[in-house]
Amino acid sequence: MALDQTMGPDGSFSRAEAFERNRGLVSIPEQEKLANSLVVIAGCGGVGGLHAHTLARLGIGRFRVTDPDGFSVANFNRQIGATVDTVGRNKAEVTAKMIHSINPDASVEIMSEPVSSHNANRFIKDSNLIVDGLDFFALDARRELFSVARTSEIPVITAAPLGFSATLHVFAKGGMSFDAYFDLRDDQDRFDQLVSFFVGLAPKGLHLPYMDLSTVNIATGRGPSSIVGCQLAACLIGTEAVRILTGKGPSRLAPDYLQFDTYRQMIAKGRLSYGNRNWMQRLKRRIVKNRLQSLGLDRVLASAKPDVSKA
């Protein structure tokens, strides 16, 4: 795929013209690197679809995506692929079509089944970057994805939309592993794992003063969400992807973290030594756990397992 393509007399697509406005931020050689990079996106819903949209407009030329779920009306508030025309349609297939509508030259592979121990290695094979777009509650799939990525030394970016904010964590060689940062273990019960994940995503919890946790429904995987948080997450993912794929500079790896909250107009970033094993994080986990238990969410989880395949 050469960057010197020109628009043909029949109005055919010109990649050079389509991404010319990236110039000044991305050089021609860097744009070529993006065009030849393979990015895999696990999950094509709230954040995953917006990640794909953002990366496609940045000029990423190769994708591998997966999501077994279909769009529903409940997705309309935050998922870019959810419209009256796509209800019931598979999210990965809609995302692939969206990518091609931006860049017809792009290569998009679709894996229809959810990420698991049976296919995670195949899903990430030969990729340059992995983007986490899985549902918050899909911890088993997420742990598997991050584990095989670490073994293969492929960087993974995760950005969580939390209310009107988003967080950023980069996991790669030289930083903490996903399980070590969040202090996740096989012998933990699922409720403790979810609490650890929630607290580790945003150590400063900028969103907590205005978020009503009583609206969380663990059984259905429902939580407070907004297009604002999802778009912020996609912006953080897009910028970090450019940094990693073009080699513009070193990334701040976990245990470093970032949260940007637009509602409170605050930014929190720093280095969380020992990750969730930090004594302050252990205290926060206890406080959050008690709060969620007071709402009965632990009992709900015990009686009804959520659909972790959703993104």
N, C-alpha and C positions, 0 to 999 in steps of 0.2 A: 504494500500500500504506500505509494509515493505521495509526498505532500505537494507535488507540483501538478496535481490534477487540475483541470479547468472545466468549467461548465460547458457541456456540449451544446451544439445547436438545437438539440431536442429538449433542452432543459434538464438534462440528467444531473445527478447529484455531484457536487464538487466538495470533497472533504477539505481541500485547502481553503475554499471560500467559507465553508461552514464554521470552521474553527479559527479563522483569521483574527477575530477579535480577542482571542486568547493571547495574541502576540503582545509583548510588553510585560506580561506576567509569566508566560511560558515561551521559551525560545523554540525555534524550528526543530533543532535536534531533540529538545525535551518533548515537544508535541509528537515527534516520531516515536519516542520511547513509550508515550502514553498509548499511541495507536497500536503498538505491538505488545502491550502488556495484557496479561490474562488476569482478570479480577473475578473471584468467585463470591457470590452473594448468597448467604444462607437466609432465606426468608424474603418474601417480596410484598409484605404488607405495609404496616405503618411506617417503619423506617426503611425497610429493605427496598420498597418501590421508589421512595424518594432518593435513596442512595444510588440506585441504578440510574434514575433520571439525571441526577447531578453529575455522576461520573460519565454518562454518555455525552452530556453537553461539554464536559471538559476534554472530550476527545478520546476517552478510553475506547480501544477498538476490539477487545475480546472479552467476552463475559461467559460465565457459567452460573446459572441461577437454579434455585430449587424452592418449591413451596407446594405442598399437596392440597392446600386449602383453596376455596373459592371465595370471591367477594360477596359481601352481604351489605344490606342497607346500614347496619351498625358500623360499617367501616367508613361511611361517608365523611365523618368529621375530621379525618386525619390521613386517609390513605389515597395517594395521588391516582392510583389505578381504579378506585372505586367510583363508579358512575352508574346512572340508570341503565346504561348500555352494557355494563360488565357484571352486573349482579348474577351470581351463579357460575361465572367463568373462572377458570383456574388463574391464580395470581401470577404464577411464573410465566404462563403463556401470554397474559396481558402485558406483563413487564417486558417480555421479549419483543412484542409488537411495538411497545412504546419506544424501546431502544432503537429498533429499526426505523421508526418514524422520524427519529432524530439523525441517525447515521445508518443509512441503508447498507453501507460497507461493513458494518460491525458484524462480528461473529458472535452468535449467542447460542450456547448449548443449554438445554433444559433437562434437569433431573427431576422427575415427577414425584419420587418418594421422599419422605422426611429424612433429615440427617440422622444417622445412627451408627453404631459400631460396625455395621455390615457394609456401609457405603462411604463413610467419611474419608477414607484414604483415596478412594476413587474420585470423590467430589473435589478434593483439593489438588489432585495430581497436576503437576507442571504449572501451577498458578504462581503468579508473582505477588499476589496480595489476597487476603481473605477478609471479607467484610461481614460482620455479625449483624443480621437483621432478624434474628429469631425472636419469638415472643418472650416476654419477661419470664414466664413460668416454665419455659422449655429448658430447664437446667440440665437434664440428662444429655440432650442433644448438644447443648452449648459446651458442656464439659468435654464431650467426645470430640467436638470440632476443634477446640483449643488444644486438646491433648495431641491429636495427630498433627496439628499445625506446628506445635513446638518440636515434635520429633522430626518433622520435615524441614524445620528452620524456615518456615514461611510466616511473615508477620501477619498479625490479626489486629484489626481495629474494631472497637465496639464503642458506640455512642448511644447512651440511653436518653430517651425523651422523658423528662420528669416534670409534669405540669407545663409551665411556660419556660422551661429551661432544658438544657441538654448537657450531658457529661461526655468526656472523652477519655478513653484508656487505650494505650497501645501495648500489645504483648508481642515481644520478639526476643531473639537471642540477646542476652546481656541484661535483660530485665527479669522480674519475677514471673513465674508461671501464673496462669489463670487461677488454678486451685490454690496455690500458695498465697496469692494476693487476697482472695476472698475467704481464705481459710475454709475451704470445702473439702470434706472427706466422705468416703463411702459409708462410714459408720454413723453419720449424722442422719437424723430424721429429716424429712422433706421440709417441714416447717422451719427448722433451724437453718437449713440451706437457703431458703428463700429470704429469711431475715438477714443472713450474712451477705447475700447478694445485694439486697436493697440498700443496706447500710454502706457497703463497700463502694457502690456506684457513686455516691455523693457524700464523702466524709463530712462536709460542712452542712449538708442538708438545706440548701438555700430555698428549696421549694416547700419545705415542711410547714412553715407558718401559714400558708394559704391552701394547702392540700387537705381535703377531707378524706382521711383513710377509711372512714366508715362506709364509703361507697365501693370499696374493693370487694370483689366477689371471687375468691380463689377457686371455687368450684367451676365457674365458667371461664375463668381467666380474664375477667373484666376489671379494669382499673381506670382511674382518671387519666384522660389523654387529650392531647390538643395538636392540631396541625402546626401550631407555633413550635412546640417542642420537637416534633418530627422534622420540621424544616431546619431548625437549628442543628439538630443531630446530623442531617445530611450535609450541611455546610461544614461542620467540623470534620466529617468523614472525607468530603471532597478535598479539602485543603491538605489533610494529612496524607491522603492517597497521592496527591501530586508530590508532596515532599518525599515520600518513600520511593515512588516509582521513578522519579527523575533524579533521585540522589541529591536533592537541593540542600539537604542538611540532616543532622541527626535528629531523631524523634525523641521526645521525652517518654521513656518507657515506664511501665508499671514497676514500682509503686507510685510513680508520679500520676497526678490526676488533674482534671480540669472540669469545672462546672460554670456555665454561663446562664444566668437567670434574667430574662428580659422584664418580667413583672416587677421584680425588686431592684432591677438595674444593678446587679451585683455580679462579680466574678470571684470565684474561689479556685485557686490552684496551689499545688504544693507537692510535697513528697511525703507519702504515708509510710514511714519506716515500719517494716515488718507487716505491712498491709493490715488486714483485719485482726491480726494478732497483737497489734498495738494496744496497750492497756486502755487508751481512751476509746478505741473502736470496740473493745470487748464490753465496755460500760454502755456505749450507745446501743450495741446489739441487745443487751439485756433490757434497756429502756424500751426500745422499739418492740421487742418480743412481748414484753408485758402489756404494752399498749394494744398490740394486735390480738393478744389473748383476751384482753378485756372486751374486745369487739366480737369475740367468738370465732375468729378466723382460723384458729388452729383446729377447732372442732369441725368446721366446714371442710377443711382440707382432709381431715381424717375420714370423713364420710363420703366424700366425692372427689375423685381425682380429676384435675382439669385436663382438657385436650391440649397436650403440649405440642401437637403438630402445627398449631396455628402460628402465624407470623404477624 
